[in-house]
Amino acid sequence: MSTQYKKILIIRQGAIGDVVHTTNIFRAIKEKYPEVQIDYLTGKVPAQLIEHDTRLNRVIKLEDKSYKYLTELGFELRREKYDLIINLQPSLRFKYLAFLCGAKRNVVYKKSFRMHAVENFFQTAHRILPDIQNAYNLELSVPDETIEKIKNDLPYLTEKKLVAVNISANAARHGRRWPVEYYKELVNLILERYDCNIIVPGGKEDIKDTEAFSGMHENVHVIAGKFNILESAAISSMCDVFISGDTGPLHIASAFKKPVCIGIYGSMPVSRTGPWGENHFALSSDMDCVPCNRRRCKIKKYKNEQITPCMKEVKPEHVLRVIIDNDLL
């Protein structure tokens, strides 16, 4: 079977988790129409996660978001003569860019909270390519050489069962951060029951917070700030369990055959941004206001606090129970 769209450009500039959530689109297109050439335009950081994917012809890294740059880029991409642009970044700037590209057909994403983000992104492409099918799992690929580098750098990753405790969270949204003391308590509960290694990943911005885990136990390894995003993804792919709030690293981890992900949710609806896939779990508070999907808590005394009462309601023992009941370690 073939399609009239032989050359396609996908645009998604946003957060890392959002880009991961769009990967089923080009995966499904290539499964149905292997002859189609697909380019993907995104930011420099998320580009590292997909630039090695053989299903993509080219990953274009966005250098700037100014109209001057987008104008130059639009005219440059016009020479590619795309048949279809799947614009998953529906801001005015990127509608302008898509227009300049001069594709034969242009379809634009419309955000909806009535479905999961993966489904929402996918429906944008499905409207124009009705024969493609969404998969109920995500799939990222990491080069073998990156995996081997990580194994050499961190040999303990393969010595025992491995748990990742990701404490980082988007500071702009207060209902996504679980208390560091809860993570520490959870680490102790896990080590009391299981002989495993625990890693504490994160970016350079998380180094200060992750210092709280240094010296806790010989099986606890703090690796925040030591690896780039592709290397961090490789580490995630080696974990057996990945525990995190609603962040990009959680969604990256959910896109591999393992680990099993346990997401801890406050303000964001699990039905919209929970880990995508049948083998993952999400815990949230049963407070009446959850999910509120607000950047700041509407309860007056918590409006200026990053850790909201809904996140505090999910306790370390609740996470441990998921691990025990599902025999994850």
N, C-alpha and C positions, 0 to 999 in steps of 0.2 A: 504494500500500500504506500502511496506517496501523498504529498501535500503540495499545494501551490506555493507555500512559504518555504523557500529553499535557504534563505539566509535571515537569521533572527537575531535581534539585539534585546537582551534583558537589562533593565536598569533598576538597581536598588542600591542606594548610597548609604542607607541608615545603619542602625546598630548591628553589631556582630550577630546577635541572636536572630534578628530579622533576616539577615542574609542567609543564615543557616536554614531558616524556615522557608526560603524560596527555592532551595536546591532541588526539591522534588519536581519542580517545573522542567528544568533542563534534563533531569534524569528521565522523566516520563516522555518528553519529546523525542529524545534519542532512542528510547526503547521502542517507540512506535514508528518513528521516522529516522532511522540511522543515517540517512543520507543528508539530513539537514545540518547546516553549519550554524553554530550558536556562539555568539559573543556575549560577554557579560561585563557591564560597566558598574564599578563599585568603588568604595574608598580604599585607601592603601592598606589599612589593617585587615579588614575582612577579605581583601583580595588574596592575602597569603593563604587563606583556608581553601580556596577553590582554584588557584592558578595552576595547580598540578593535576586537576581533574581532566582526564582524557576525553570526557564528553563535551568539553568546551574547546572551541577553536582558539579563542583568545580572551584573556581577561584584561580589560582596560582599566587602569588605575586613575581615579579622579584626583587631579593635582590641586584643584581649587574649586570654589563654588561661586566665584564672581561671574557676573554676566559677561564680562570681557572674555574670560577664559572659556565659559560655556559656549559663547558665540564661535570662538575659534575652533573649539572641539566639535561643535555641531556641523560646521562646514567641512571639517576634516572627515567626520564620520559619514557625511553625505556621499562621499566618494565610494563608500562601501556598498551602496545601493541595497540597503536592507529591504526585504519584502515585508517584514513585520517587526514592530517594536512592542515589547511587553514592558510597559512603564509601571514599575511597582513603587515608584517614588512620585506621588501625585502632587507635589508642590508646583507652584507657578514656574519656578526656575527650571525644573526638569520637564515640565510640559513644553516650555520654550525650547529646551535642548532637543527633545524628541521631534518637535516641529521642524527644527533646522535640519535634522538628519534626513528628512524627506523620504521616509519609508512609504511603501505603498499602503500599509495598514498600521494603525496605531491603536493599542488597547491600553486603558489606564485602570490601575488598581483603585478600588473604593473600599475603605476600611469599614468593617462590620464587626460588632461585638457579639453577633448571633452565632458565630462559629469560631473554631480555632484559627490562629494566625496562619498555620500551614494550609488549612483548607481555604482561607480567605485569599491568600496569595495565589493558590492553585486555581481557584475559580476564575481569576482574571485571565489566565491562559486558556482555561477550559472553554470559556465563552467563544473563543475564536478557533480553538482546536478541540472540538468535542469528542474526538476519539481517544485522547490521552487519558490515562488513569492514574489517580493519586495512590501512593503507597502508604500503608500505615506504619511506616518507619522512615527515618531519615538516614542518609548515607553520605558520609564524608570520606575522602581518601587521603592518606598521608603517605608520602614517598617512603620506600623501604629504607633509604639511607638515613632519613630522619629518625625512624624507629631505631635503627642500629646505633645511631649517635646517642640517643637517649639511654639505651641499654648499657652502653659503655660508660656514660657519664654517671648513671644512677643504677648500679647493678642490683641494689636491693629491691628494685621495682618488681623483679620476677622471682624473688626468694620466697615470698609468702603471699597470702591473700592481701590485696591492696585496697585501701579505702582513701578517697580524697575528701577532705573537708574544706570546702571553698567558702571563706568568710567574706569575700568581696561582694559589694553590692553597689548599685547605682545611687550615688549620693543625692541625685535630684529627686528620687522617689523614696520617701521615707518608709513606706510599707513593704520594703523588700529586704531589710537588714535584720538578721537574727542576732541576738546578743552574743558577743564574743565569749562571755562566761558560759552561755548555753553550749556553744561549740566545745569549749574546754571540758565541760561536764560530760558531754556526749563522748568525747575522745576517751575519757577515763572509764566510762561505762563499757565502751567497746573493748578496751584493752583488758578490763577485768574478766571479760567473757571469752575473748578470742585472741589467739596468737597471730596477729597480723601486723602489717606495716601501715602507717597512716601518714599521708602527705598533706601538707598545707600549702596549696598553690596560691597564685595571685600575681598581679602586676607590680611594678615598682611603687605604685601608689599605695599598695597594701602592706609594704614591708614593715612599717611601724606597728600596725595592728597584729601582724602575724608573729611579732616578737614575743607575744604572750605565750606562744606554744614552744618556744625554745627551751630545751632542758626539761620538758615535761616527762619524757620517757625515751628510752633508747630506740624505740620503734616509731617515734614521731619525728618526721623529717620536714623542716620548713624550707620550701623551695621558691617562695615568692620573690619575684623580681629577677630570677636567674635565667628565664627562658622566654623566647618570643612566642607569638601566638600559635604558630605551626608546631613548634616543639611542645608547647603546652597541650595542644590537641593530641599529639602523639602520646604524651604522658596519660592523658585522660583515657585514651583507647586501651591502655594497659590496666586500668583500674577495674576492680570487681564491683565496687560501690562508689558512687559519686554523690555527695550530700551538699546541697547548696540552696541559697535563695534563688529567686527568679532573675537570673543573670545570663549573659552571653555564654560564660563557661559551662553552665548547666546545659544549655541547648547544644553546644558543641559536643559535650560528653554523650548526650542522648542520640547523637548521630553515628554511633559506632555499635558494633555487635555486642560489645560490653563496654562500659559498665552498666549495671542497673542504677538508674538515677532516682534519688529521693529529693524532690523539690519541697521547699518550705515556703508557704505562700501567706501573704497578708492582704494587702490592698488589691492586688491584681487577681482577676478571675482565673481559676485553674482551667476552666473551659476554653479560655482564650489563649493562655500562654503556658499551660502545664506541659511537662515533658511529653513530646510526641512519640507515641509508641505503646504497644501493649505491655511491655515488660518494665515500665517505669511507674513511679508512685508520686503522689503529691499530697502533702498534709497542709491543712489550713484550719484556722479558728472557726468555731461555730457562733461567733458573735453575730448579732443581727445585722450589723453594718457591713459585714464582709460578703462579697468584695465591694469596695466602694470605688475603686479605680481612681483614687485621688492622689495627687502628688504629696499633699500634706494631710495629716489626720484631721478629721472634722471635729474630733473631741478637743475642746478648747485647750485643755492643759497639756495636750500632746502635740500641738500644732508646730512647735519648734524643735521637736525631738525626732531624730532619725529612726529610732526604734519604737515602734508603735505597739499599743496593747494587743493588737491582733497577732503580731509576731511573737510577743511574749507568751501568748496563750498556747502556742505549740511548744511542748516541753521536750527536753532531750530523751526522756523515757519513751515518748511517743515515736520518735525516730528509731530508737533501739528496738521497739516492739515490731516495727516493720521489718527490720533486719532479721529478727528472731523468727517471726511467724512465717517468713518467706524463705528461710534458710539461705540467706544471701552470703553468709561467710562460713 
